[in-house]
Amino acid sequence: MSTPITTHDAFADAAPEVLCRVLNRVALITLNRPAALNALSHGMVRELAALLARCRADDQIVAVVLRGAGEKGFCAGGDVRALYRDAARRDAWLPFFVDEYRLDYAIHTFPKPVVALMDGITMGGGMGLAQGAALRVATERSKIAMPETRIGFVPDVGATHFLARMPVELALYVGLTGATLSGADALVAKLADLCVPSSWLDTFETRIENLKWDGDVLAALRRVFEPPCNVVPHAALDGQLPWIVRHFDKRSTVERTVATLVQELARDELSREHRQWLQATLDALLGHSPTMLAVTREALLRGRQMTLAESFRMELGIVARAIEEGDFREGVRAHLVDKDRKPRWAPASLVELRAERVRHFLTSPWKLPAHPLVELGNA
């Protein structure tokens, strides 16, 4: 039996951009903004947080499924254009990030299984929602990325923590270049637990409806979302791993990585695939914000030694620096507003970037007792 969750008084005012109903004790939560690739507005973040709090407290709900409406994706990230408009006022943009990070933290620490259906585009803030789930389901349609350095920002929403699940070289590659991963790639990179045919997800509600909750809930959900004799597509990332390990050594600065890419591109005997990967990787590192490349590299390395709550606090400090003193506004202008694709970064190159600037961006604007996320991890 399918029950709209709004039949409970506590759910009476659900926003149309977030839909929720209960099916056989599973809350099905849908991001319902398909025209914007389900990009997260502040209202959506608040609504999701309220729904999760109520699902946590409702003993009749045993699990949550997060999915995106429409054919194109789960969630393309935060509403960056709205943040761009509010960038001049901290009191306008800061509440969005504080609430988003609290929501993501709540998913990571949720006491009941959460399933995230990463079908189609799943980037930025969408990854923040998905990576805290107990069961992360990718498909052959998945396009998974943390592309923030391209717009003068930092991979946030917990990325300095969840990218640490993979080898350090791969984390640096994914975080610095913003490379788009397939569903099979995500499985290799430990950003997905399953990679299944997209068509298999069309009928998951029928399978949930037929479940009997008499054992391990997560194991039962895995049987719902993993088809019999599942065949995972080829992962291009498998062949790229030796190149990634060679060029993204944790001891190498971004400048050094650029130099090794240039050096290898000069060789004559490269395969076409290898040459294309080298060129695309080099283009990313030369085209993205120099400041945020260096800051992101250091943040990803530091995050490997941090708790989840500490990672969120670090990321929020970097976000504040990027918006108020960094390249965020210029990156959004160039790529999303004017679309001239010619950001004027400051400084313009890695060679001009001073170590003092990188250290400043990694220094929090808040002392811990005054940090907006001071309460994370203390419950």
TORKOL-614579 format. One record per residue: x, y, z of N, C-alpha, C, O in turn. Coordinates in pm, whole numbers, plus 32768, in hexadecimal, padded with zeros to 4 digits. Layout:
BEGIN
XYZXYZXYZXYZ;...
***
This chain:
BEGIN
80547F8880008000800080008057807C800080B88085804C;803780DC7FAC808281597FA3803681C67FEC7FC081DF7FD2;807C82088049803D82728098808882F38085810182F7809D;80458360805A808A83E1805580B3840780E2806384018140;8131842F80F08162844D8177811C84C881AF811D84DF8228;80E085178157809B858F81848019857081CC7FD785CC81FC;7FF184F181D47F7884D1821F7F8E84E382B57F2F84F68300;800E84DC82E1802C84FB836C80298592837C805785D98323;7FF585C583E87FEC865483FD8074869783F28080870683BE;80DB865384248161868F8427819886A8839B81F386F8838A;8161866483378193867082B0813686C48258814386C481DD;80DC870A8294806E87468249809987AE81E4805487C38180;810C87F181FA8132886181A481A88840814A81FD88968133;81B087C78116822187A180C0822687FB804681C188148005;829E882B802882B188837FB582A888337F3582D087BF7F32;8273886F7EC9826888247E4B82EF87FE7E0F82F587A07DBF;835A88437E3383DE881F7DFF841787A27E42847C876C7E15;83D987757EAC83FE86F77EED837D86A97F04832186D87F48;837886307ECC830285DA7EDD832685667F39839985397F3B;82C685387F8482DF84C67FDC826184747FF181F584AB8007;826F83F17FE982038397800D82408319804882B582FB8033;81EE82D18092821C825780D481E481DE808C816C81D58074;823C8182806A821681068028824D8091807A82C6807F8082;81F4804380B5821D7FD08105828C7FF5816882F27FB28171;8275806281B082CC808F821C835080CE81EB83AA80E7823A;835A80E7816983D0812B813183A681B68102834881C380B4;83EA821D813183CE82A58105841582BD8080849082B68078;83C882D9801883FF82F77F948401838F7F84839883CD7F75;847883C97F888488845B7F8284BE847F7EF88527844C7ECF;847784D67EB2849B84FA7E2984BE858D7E1F846F85E37E47;853585AB7DEB855986357DC9850C86577D4A852186187CE2;84B486B97D51845486CF7CE6846787577CA4840F87AD7CA3;84DE87677C6D84FD87E27C24854387BD7BA185B287EC7B87;8504876A7B4F854987307ADC857987967A7585DE877F7A33;853488077A67855E886C7A0585E688A77A28862C88DA79D1;860B88A17AA9868E88D27AD786E9885E7AFE8745886F7B4E;86CF87E77AC5871C876E7AE6871B87547B7D877B87207BB6;86AB87797BBC869687647C4B86FF87A97CA2871E877B7D11;873588197C6E879488687CBE875088957D3F86DA88B57D40;879F88977DAB876888B07E30875789457E4D87B889907E4D;86DD896E7E6586C389F37E9C86C989E87F3486CA897B7F6C;86CE8A5D7F7686D08A5B8008864F8A1F803F865189D680A2;85E08A3D7FFD85628A0380298561896C8022852B892A807B;859D89347FB885A688A27FAC85FB8867801B85D887FF8053;866A88A9803A86C2887880A5867688738129867D88108172;862E88DE814885E288E181C68575887781C8855E8837822E;85328864815684C78800815184FE8773816184C4872181A7;856F8757812085AE86D4812D85D886BA81BD85C5864C81F1;860F871F81FE8639870F828985C186F282E385C9869D833C;8552873782CB84DA8720831D84A286958306847986518364;84A186698287846E85E3826984C4857782AA8490851782E3;8547858782A285A0852382DD8590851E8375859284B383B1;8580859283B3856C8594844484EF8547846A84ED84FF84CE;84868557841B8408851384398411847D841A83D5842B8460;845B845B83B2847083CC839584C28389840384A983158426;852183D284398572839D84A7851C837F85218530831B8566;84BC83D6853B846A83C985B483F5836985A383BC833B8606;83D183498527835A82F6850C83828263850A83C6823684AE;83588218856E837C818B8579833F8136850A836C80C684F1;82D9816984C7829C811E845982F0812383DA82D980D3837E;834F817D83D383A68189835C842881418378846C815E83DB;844B80E2832184C380928336853880BD82DD85AA809882F7;851D810C8274858781348218855981AB81C684E381CD81C4;85B881EA8182859D825E812D85DF824880A586508216809E;859A826B803A85D4826B7FB485D482FA7F80856C833D7F80;864883297F53865583AE7F168663839E7E7F86B4834E7E51;861383E97E33861B83E07DA185FC84687D6485CA84C27DA7;861B84767CE3860184F27C9C859384E07C36858784767BF9;854185487C2484D785457BC0851185607B35857985A17B28;84CD852F7ACE84F785497A45855784E17A10857F84847A57;857C84F2799485CE848F794E866484AA795686B384537933;868C852179848718854879708773853079E787EB851D79D5;873C85307A60879A851D7ACD875D851C7B5786E8853B7B6B;87B284F87BB6878D84F97C45879185877C7A872D85BA7CAC;880685C97C6E881486527C9F8896868B7C6A890186517C7D;888D86FE7C278902873B7BE9895387907C4B89BC87C47C26;8924879F7CC7896E87ED7D2A891988587D69889E88527D66;895C88BA7DA58915892B7DDE88ED898E7D72892089897D02;889389E77D9588678A4F7D3788D18ABD7D3488C88B207D7C;89378AA97CDF89AC8B007CDE89898B8E7CB389C28BEE7CE6;892D8B9B7C5689078C217C2988C98C737C9C88E28CEB7CA8;88798C327CEF883E8C777D6288AC8CA17DC488A78D0F7DFB;890F8C4B7DD9897D8C6D7E3289CF8CE17DF989FF8D377E44;89DF8CE47D768A278D507D3389E08DD67D4B8A218E3C7D65;895D8DD47D4389118E507D5A891E8E807DEA891A8EF87E05;89308E227E4789378E457ED589C68E547F0989DA8E6A7F80;8A298E487EB18AB48E3C7EDD8AE68EB47F2B8B428EA67F7C;8AAE8F297F168ADF8FA17F5A8AB48FA77FED8AE78FF98039;8A568F5280158A208F58809D8A2D8ECF80E289E88E7080BE;8A858EC881458A988E49818C8A178E1A81CD89FC8DA281D2;89C78E788200894C8E4F824388E88E1381E088878DD3820A;88FE8E27815D88A68DEC80F888D48D6380CC88818D0980BC;89598D5080B889878CCE808489AD8C6B80F189A08BF280DE;89DD8C9C81648A0E8C4081CB89A48BDE81FD89C28B68820C;89278C0B821788C38BAB824888AC8B3581EB888F8AC68219;88B98B4A816788A98ADA810A89108A6E812688EE89F88133;898E8A95812F89F88A31814389EF89F081CD8A04897781D9;89D18A3E823389C38A0482BA8955899B82BA8967892D82F0;88E389BC827F8874895C827C889288E58222886C88748241;88D788FD81B288F8888E81588959882D819B894687B48192;89BE886181DD8A208809821E89E187BC82928A01874782A8;898787FE82DB894087B6834788E98746830D88E186DA8347;88AA8761829C885B86F9825988B48684822E889386118249;892386A281ED897E863981C189B285E8823889BC856D8231;89D3862D82A48A0385E7831C8995858D835489B1851E8383;891985BC835088A9856B8381889A84EB8330887784828367;88B384F182AD88AB8479825A891B8418827D890483A0828A;8994844C828C8A0783F782B289EF83AF83368A1D833E8348;89A783EE8391899683B7841889088383843088E1836C84A2;88BB837183C58830834883D3882982B9840A8872826283DC;87D182A0846C87CE821C84AD878681B0845D878B813A8482;874381D683F186FE8176839A873F817A8311877781E082EB;8739810C82C5877A810C8241873F817681E486C6818481D7;879981C081A38774821F813A87AB81E980B6881F81C080AF;875981E9804F878181C07FC88782823D7F718721828A7F73;87ED82537F2587F482C47EC887FD828D7E3B8856823E7E1B;87A082B77DE5879D82897D5A87E382F07D0287A783547CDA;886382D77CE588B783357C9B88AB831D7C04890F830F7BBD;883183187BD5881482FE7B47881E83827AFB87D483E07B18;8878838B7A99888B84077A5088ED84637A97894784357ADD;88DA84E67A868938854A7ABA8931854E7B5388C785637B8E;89A585397B9189B1853F7C238A3385877C428A9E854B7C3E;8A2986067C608AA186587C708A9386B67CE78A2486D77D10;8B0486E27D1D8B0587487D848AA987277DF78ABA86C17E3B;8A47877D7E0E89E887687E7B899C86E67E71897186B07ED8;898986B27DF9894C862E7DE889A285C17E228970855F7E59;8A2685D17E158A8285727E538A7E857D7EEB8A8C851A7F32;8A6985F77F1C8A5C86087FAC89E885B97FE589F385808051;897985B57F9D890685657FC8892384CF7FBB890584828015;895F84A87F4A896C841A7F2A89D983D47F7B89C883607FA1;8A4784197F968ABA83D37FD08AA983AE80628AF6835E8096;8A4583E780A48A2A83BC812D89CC8346813589B3831281A2;8997831A80C3893682AD80C28979822780DE89EF821380BF;892D81CD8118895F81458133896880F280B489B9809580AC;89158114804F891580CC7FD0891081337F6088A981747F4A;898181427F19898D81A57EAD8985815A7E2889DD81097E08;891B81757DDD88FF81287D648919817E7CE988D581E27CD3;897C81577C9A899A81997C1B896281447BA9893B80D17BBD;895E817E7B31892F81377ABA898B81577A4589EB81A37A53;896D811C79D289BB813A795989A381C9792A89EC81FB78D4;893E820C796189218297793D896382FB799B895C83737984;89A382CB7A0489DA83257A698A4A837C7A318AA0834E79E5;8A4683FB7A598AB484587A3E8AD584987AC48A8F84F27AF3;8B4184697AFF8B6184887B8A8BDF84DE7B8F8C4584BB7B52;8BD9854E7BD78C4E85A67BDB8C4686077C508BDB86217C88;8CBC863C7C738CC986AD7CCF8D1387197C808D8E87227C8A;8CCC876A7C328D0D87C57BD28D2888527C068D3588AF7BB7;8D3288637C898D3188E97CC38DA989407C9D8D9989B87C8B;8E2189067C908E96895B7C748E8789A47BEE8EC78A0B7BD9;8E3489707B968E1C89B17B148DDC8A3A7B248DF28A937AD1;8D8D8A4E7B8F8D4C8ACF7BA68D898B177C1E8D478B6C7C5B;8E058AF87C408E478B3F7CAB8E148B1D7D368E0F8B727D8E;8DED8A9E7D488DB38A727DC68E0089F87DF68E6189CE7DB6;8DD689BF7E658E17894A7E9F8DB588D47E9F8D3E88E87EB9;8DE3885B7E838D8B87E67E958D6187DF7F298DB387C77F81;8CE187F57F408CB288017FCB8C4A87967FE78C5987257FB9;8BE187B680308B76875980598BAE86D4808F8B73866A807B;8C2186DD80D38C5E8665810C8CC2862180B28CF385B580D4;8CE4865C803F8D3F861B7FDF8DC9860280198E09859F7FF8;8DF8865C80718E7C864580AB8E7B85CB81068EE58598812B;8E04859C81298DF8852081778DDA84A9811E8E1D84428127;8D7484B580C58D4D843D807A8DAE841B80098DB483A87FDF;8DF9847C7FD78E5F84597F748ED584107FB58F2483CF7F70;8EDF841A80398F4B83D480808F37833D80848F9082F480AE;8EC1830D80568EAB827C80518EFF823A7FE48F1581C17FE6;8F2D828B7F868F7882547F15900D82707F27903182C07F7D;9063822F7ED990F2824E7EE2910B82E37ECD90C383257E82;917183177F10918883A77F11919B83E07E84916C844F7E68;91DF83967E2D91F683C97DA5917283DA7D5A915F843C7D11;9119837B7D6B909783827D28904383F27D628FFD84387D18;904884057DE68FFF84737E25902F84FA7DF08FDE85527DD4;90B185097DE190E785877DAC90BD859B7D1B909A860B7CF4;90BF85337CCD9096853D7C40900385667C368FE285C37BEC;8FAC85217C7F8F1C853E7C788EFF85CA7CAD8EAF86137C72;8F3E85EE7D1C8F21866F7D5B8F5C86E67D128F1E87517D0F;8FD186D67CD7901287477C948FDE875D7C068FC787CF7BDE;8FCC86F37BBB8FA487017B2E8F0E870C7B1B8EE087437AB7;8EBF86D87B7C8E2E86D47B698E0386717AFF8D97867F7AC5;8E56860E7AE58E3985AB7A7C8DB1856A7A928D8B854C7B03;8D6885557A258CE785137A2C8CF8847C7A268D38844879CB;8CBF84377A888CCB83A67A928C4983637A688BDC83977A81;8C5682F07A298BE0829E7A0A8BB682517A868BFA82557AED;8B46820C7A7C8B1B81B97AEC8B80814D7B0D8B9C81327B82;8BB8810E7AA58C1D80A67ABB8C9B80E27AF88CDA80A47B4E;8CC1815A7ACB8D34819F7B078D1C81BA7B9A8D7681A87BED;8CA281E57BBB8C8182047C468C8F818A7CA08CB681957D14;8C6F81157C698C80809A7CB48D1480827CD28D39805E7D42;8D6880967C6E8DF980867C7F8E2E80EA7CE78E8380C97D39;8DF981667CE18E2881D17D378DE981D07DC38E0482287E14;8D96816D7DDF8D5381617E608CF381D57E7C8CDE81FD7EEE;8CBA820A7E108C5282717E1B8BC882367E018B65827F7E05;8BC181B57DE78B42816E7DD58B5080E37E0E8BBE80AA7E10;8AE180AB7E3C8ADF80227E708AAB7FC07E088ACC7F4A7E0B;8A587FF27DAB8A227FA17D408A247FF27CBF8A17806D7CC1;8A337FAD7C4E8A1C7FEA7BCB89BE7F8C7B8089E17F1A7B61;89467FBC7B6588DB7F677B2E88A17FA97AB288B480207A9C;885A7F5C7A5F88167F9A79EC87AD7FFF7A1B87627FE47A78;87A9807179DA874780D879FE86B980A179F7866480C47A49;86A0804D799586198016798485ED7FC279FC85767FB77A18;864D7F877A45862C7F387ABB85ED7F8E7B28859C7F5E7B77;8612800E7B2B85DB80687B91854A80907B74850480C17BCD;851E807A7AF88494809F7AD4842C80537B2483BB80807B35;84537FDE7B5483F27F857B9684117F6C7C2983DA7F0F7C66;84697FBE7C6484917FA07CEE841E7FAE7D50841D7F6A7DB7;83BD80047D34834F80167D9382FD7F957DA382CF7F767E11;82EB7F4D7D3782A37ECD7D3F82ED7E6C7D9A82AF7E267DEA;83707E697D8D83BF7E0E7DE183BB7E397E7483B77DE47ECD;83BD7EBA7E8E83B37EE97F19832A7EC47F53831F7E9B7FC6;82C57ED47F02823D7EB87F31822E7E267F5D81DD7E077FB5;827B7DCE7F1F82707D3F7F3D82CD7D0F7FAC82CD7C997FCF;831E7D6A7FE4837E7D42804A833A7D2080CD82D37D5A80F0;83757CC18114834D7CA1819E83C07CCC81F884327CA081E7;83A27D238259840B7D5782B084217CFB832883F17D178396;84687C8F8311847C7C2F837E850F7C0E839585307BA683CE;85687C68836885F77C4F837B86477CCE8364861C7D3B8389;86BA7CBD832787167D2D830C86D97D8982A286C97D60822F;86B97E0282C986777E60826D86D17E8481F886A47E858186;87507EA2821387AB7ECA81A887C07E57814587C57E6E80CC;87CD7DDD817887DD7D6A811E87617D5980C5876D7D39804F;86EC7D6E80FF86707D6380B0866B7DCF804486417DB57FD3;86977E47806686997EB4800486FD7E997F9586E47EB87F21;876C7E5E7FB987D07E3D7F5287947DDB7EED87AE7DE67E75;87447D7C7F1D87047D1E7EC1869F7D647E6686887D3A7DF5;86647DCE7E9886067E1D7E46864E7E637DD4861D7E667D63;86C37E9A7DF187067EF17D9187737EAC7D3E87A47EE57CDD;87997E327D6387FE7DE87D1487B97D797CC787837D1C7D03;87BB7D817C4287777D187BF487C27C947BFA883A7C927C12;877C7C257BE487C07BA37BDC88237BA57B6888077BDE7AFE;88957B687B7A88FA7B5E7B0F891F7BE77AD7892A7BFA7A5E;89317C487B3289537CCF7B0689DA7CD27AC08A3C7C9B7AF2;89E07D127A4C8A5C7D217A008A847DB57A028A3A7E0979D0;8AF87DD37A3C8B267E5E7A458B717E8379C58BC67E367998;8B527EF7798A8B997F20790F8C2F7F3579298C5B7F3C799C;8C7A7F3E78BD8D0B7F5A78C68D227FE279068CDB804278E7;8D847FEB795D8DA8806A799C8E2780A0795C8E9280647969;8E1B811179178E91814E78D98EFA817079428F7281727926;8ECC818B79BC8F2781B17A288F8D81447A468FFD81617A6F;8F6780C57A328FC680577A4A9046806A79F990B480587A2E;9037808F797A90AC80A2792690F981217943916F812C7923;90B58182798190F58203799D913F82057A23918F82607A3B;912581A47A78915F81A77AFF91F781AF7B00922E81FB7B50;923F81647AAA92D181727AAC92FF82007A8A936282307AC3;92B982437A2F92DC82CD7A0C92BF832B7A7F930D83867A9B;924F83157AC3922983697B359290835C7BA592B983BF7BDF;92B882E17BC1931B82CA7C2B939F830F7C0893E283447C61;93C3830E7B89944383497B5E944283E17B6E94A8841B7B95;93D284207B5193D184B37B4A939784F87BC593AF856F7BD9;934C84B07C19930A84F17C8B934184BF7D1092F684A67D6E;93C384B17D169407848D7D9293E884F77DFD93E6856E7DDF;93D084CB7E7793AA85297EE1941A858B7F03940185F47F3E;9495856A7EDE950585C47EFA9516862E7E8E9563868D7E9E;94CD861F7E1F94DC867C7DAF947E86F37DBE940786E17DD9;94B2876C7DAD945D87E17DA5940E87DB7D23942B878A7CCB;93AA88327D16935F88377C9893BD88617C2793B3882E7BB8;941788BD7C43947A88E77BDE94CC88707BAE94E488627B36;94F6881D7C0B954787A87BE794F587467B939528870E7B33;947687337BB7942086DB7B689412870F7AD9941986C17A7A;93FE87917ACA93F787CD7A45947787B179F79472878E7981;94E887C07A39956987AA79F59578871A79C695AA87027958;954D86BB7A17955B862E79EE94FC860C797D951C85BA7927;9487864A797B94298634790C9463866B788A945D86287822;949A86E3788F94D787207819954A86CA77E6955986B3776E;959B869A7843960E8648781F95E285C777DA961D85A07775;957B8586780F954F850977D4950A851F774D951484CA76F4;94C5858F773D948485AD76BE94E885BE764D94C485B075D8;956385DC766E95CA85F1760895FD856D75CC9645856D7568;95D784FE760A9605847D75D795B8845975579543847D7549;95FA841474FD95BE83F1747B956C8371747E950F8362742F;958F831574D79556828E74CE94D78279752094B48207753F;949182E57543941782D9759393A382A37541939682C274CA;93508253758292D382297541927582A1753792868304757E;9213829774DE91B3830374CF9168831D7551915483907579;913E82B1759490F382BF761091478303767C9116835A76C4;91C582DA76869220831476E9923583A976CD923183FA7729;924C83CB765192638457762B91E784AC764991F2851C767C;91728477762A90F784C1764590E584D976DA90BC85457704;91048474772B90F7848377BD915A84EC77F0913685427840;91D584E577C2923B854677EC921185D477C9921D8630781A;91DF85E6774F91B9866D7722914186A1776F914087167797;90DD864D77849066867877CF908A869B785F905686FD7896;90E1864C789B910B86667925915C86E6792E914887367989;91B786FB78CF9206877578CC91AD87F078B691BE885678F9;915087E4785990F68854783D90A7887D78BA909288F378D3;907C88197907903288377982908A888379E5906088E97A1C;9103885379FB915B88917A5E9189891C7A3391A589707A88;9192893379B191B989B8798091428A17797591538A907970;90C989E0797090528A34795D90078A5579DC8FBD8AB779E0;90198A047A448FCF8A1A7AC090188A817B18908B8AA47AFE;8FD38AB07B7F900B8B177BD7908D8AE97C18908C8A867C61;90FC8B307C00917A8B097C4091708B087CD891A28AAC7D19;91318B6D7D1091248B727DA290DA8AF87DD691078AB87E34;90688AD97D9890178A6C7DCD905289E47DAF903689847DF8;90A289D77D4790E989597D31914A893E7DA4914D88D07DDA;919889A37DC991FA898F7E3591B4897D7EBB91DE892A7F0C;914A89CA7ED3910089BD7F5190BC89347F5990BE88F37FC2;908089097EEB903B88877EE8909D88157F01907F87B87F4B;9113881C7EC2917687B37ED9919687A57F6D919887367FA2;91B088157FB091D28811803D915B87E38091916C879780F1;90E38811806E906B87EB80BA9051875580AF902C87158111;9064871D8037904F868C802690B4863C8077909285D480AE;912E866B807E9194862580CF917386318164917F85CF81AE;914B86A6818F912886B9821D90AC8667824290A4862E82AE;904C866181E68FD0861B82028FE38587821F8F90854A8261;904F854F81ED906984C08204908784A282969081842F82C1;90A7850B82E390C684F983729057853183CB906685358445;8FE7855B838F8F7D859E83DB8F03854683ED8EED84E783A2;8EB4856784538E2F852D845F8DD3856F83F98DF685D483BD;8D5E853683E58CFC857083898CD885FE83B58CD386598361;8CBE861384358C97869884668D0886FC84508CEF876D8428;8D8386D484688DF4872D84528E02875283BF8E2587C4839E;8DE786F383668DED870F82D78D86877882AF8DA587D48264;8D0C876982E18CA587CC82C18CCC885682F58CB688BA82B1;8D05885C836D8D2D88DF83A28D9D891D834F8D9B89948333;8DFE88CC83278E6988FE82D18E318931824C8E55899E821F;8DDA88E2820E8DA28907818D8D54898B81948D5D89DD8139;8D0989A082008CBA8A1B820B8D168A9582128CF78AFE81DA;8D868A8782588DE68AF5825D8E1F8B1681D48E2D8B8B81B0;8E408AAE81878E758AC281008E0B8B0180A68E2A8B598056;8D8F8AD380B38D208B0B80668D158BA280808D068BF08022;8D1D8BCA80FE8D138C5881208D838CA780DC8D6A8D1380A5;8DFD8C7380DF8E6D8CB8809E8E578CBF80078E708D277FC9;8E298C517FCB8E198C4C7F398DAF8CAE7F098DC08CEE7EA1;8D428CBB7F558CD68D147F2D8CFC8DA67F458CE38DFB7EF0;8D388DC27FB78D508E4D7FDF8DD48E867FAC8DE08EFE7F95;8E378E2F7F9B8EBC8E627F778EF98E1B7EFF8F668E407ED3;8EB58DB87ECA8EF28D627E658EB48D6E7DDC8E848DD77DB4;8EB98CFF7D948E968CFC7D068E088CCD7CE98DE28CC27C74;8DB98CB37D518D348C797D3A8CDE8CD07CDF8CA58CA07C7D;8CD48D507D008C7B8DA67CB18CA98DB07C208C588DB07BC4;8D2B8DB97C0C8D5F8DC17B838D4A8D3E7B388D2B8D3F7AC1;8D5A8CCE7B7C8D458C4D7B3B8CB58C387B118C9B8C087AA2;8C578C5D7B688BC98C4F7B458BA68CB17AD48B5D8C8D7A77;8BDA8D2B7ADE8BC08D8B7A718BEB8D5379EB8B9F8D57798A;8C668D1D79E48C9E8CF179658C5A8C75792E8C488C6878B5;8C358C1879878C018B9779578B688B8D79578B308B417908;8B258BD879AE8A948BC579BD8A408C4279A289CA8C367982;8A7B8CB779AE8A2E8D33799B8A4A8D6D791189F38D6778BA;8AC18DA478FC8AE48DDA78778B088D6D78138AF88D7E779B;8B388CFD78488B5A8C8777F68BC38CA6778A8BBE8C6E771D;8C218CFF77AA8C8F8D17774D8CFE8CB0775A8D598CA97707;8CF68C5F77C68D578BF477DF8DE68C2977EC8E478BE277D0;8DF38CA778168E778CE478248E858D2578AE8E8A8DA078B8;8E8B8CD479168E968D0D799D8F1B8D5679AE8F838D29797D;8F158DC679F38F8F8E127A128FB28DF57AA58F8C8E3E7B00;8FFC8D887AB690208D5E7B3D90838DC07B7B90D08E027B34;90818DC87BFF90E08E1E7C46911D8DD07CBC90DA8DB87D20;919B8DA87CAF91F78DBD7C4091D18D677BC691818D0B7BCF;920E8D8A7B5591E68D4B7AD792298CC57ABE91FB8C787A6A;92958CA87B0792DE8C2B7AED93148BF17B6E931F8C357BD4;93368B727B6993718B2E7BDB93F88B6B7C00941B8B707C76;94428B997B9D94C68BD47BB694B98C527C0C95108C6D7C5F;944D8C9D7BF8943B8D1B7C4293FF8D067CCC93FE8D637D1D;93CC8C907CE893868C767D6693E88C6F7DDA944A8C257DD4;93CF8CBC7E4294268CBF7EB793F48C5F7F23937B8C4F7F36;94528C1F7F68942F8BBF7FD193DC8C01803F93888BC0807D;93F48C83805993A98CCA80C093138CCE80A092BF8CC580F9;92F38CDC802092668CE07FF992248C59801291B38C538041;926A8BEE7FF392348B688009921C8B52809F91B48B1E80C6;927C8B7780F0926E8B66818191F98BB881B791B08B8B820F;91E78C30818091788C8681AC90F28C44818E90988C4781E3;90E38C0A811A90648BCA80F590488B50814C8FD48B29815D;90AF8B148182909F8A9E81D790908AC3826B907F8A6B82C0;90988B43828890868B7383128FF58B9D83248FC48BF582DD;8FB18B6083828F228B7A83938F078C0A83BD8F528C42840D;8E9D8C4783878E758CCD83B48E3F8CCD84428E308D38847E;8E218C56847A8DE48C4D84FE8E3D8BFD855D8E788B998536;8E478C2985D98E7B8BD586448E148B67865F8D9D8B7C864A;8E408AF3868D8DE78A81869A8D678A9F86E98CFB8A7986BB;8D6D8AE1875E8CF08AF887A88C898B4B875A8C118B418775;8CB78B9C86FA8C5C8BF086AD8C3E8BB786238BF78BF585D4;8C748B4286068C608B0785808BCD8AE2856E8B918AA885C8;8B938B0284FA8B058AE084E48AE68A4C84EE8A738A268502;8B4D89F684DF8B38896584E68B79892985628B9D88B38563;8B88897885CA8BCC894986428B8888CE867E8BCA887B86BC;8B0388C386698AB9885686AB8AC787D086658AA58769869F;8AF887CE85E88B02874F85A08B6086F085E98BCD87178614;8B35867385F88B89860E86388B7F860C86CE8BBF85B9870F;8B30866787098B26866E879B8AA9862D87D38A968625884C;8A5285FE877789D485C287A689EE853987E2899184F78810;
***
